[in-house]
Amino acid sequence: MGMNLYSVFKQAGLSITQIRAEAVLQTLETGSDLAWVVQMMLPRIIKLGVVNQKEIEIDTLEERLNSERQNANTVFVRDMAFGIWATMH
């Protein structure tokens, strides 16, 4: 919805006064909950045929993700938060 907020507010006849987006970055120091999210979603992921249990190797996923992030020596965008302020015409 975040990327559509501007259009939705305009279609509602509102005057946009401010719009912002904030990225949540994760590093080796901040850690990541990505493996946890994948584990929570695993039944759906498997049910939809994205991967099978053997392919995902859930028991080592967090370790592999941390290793990949360390080897890349970079951050990744974990999430984006959007905010919009508007007034009635």
ABEGO torsion letter per residue (X at the ends): XAAAAAAAAAAAGBBBABBBBBBBBBBAAAEBAAAAAAAAAAAAAAAAGABBAAAAGAAAAAAAAAAAAAAAGBBBBABBBBBBBBBBX
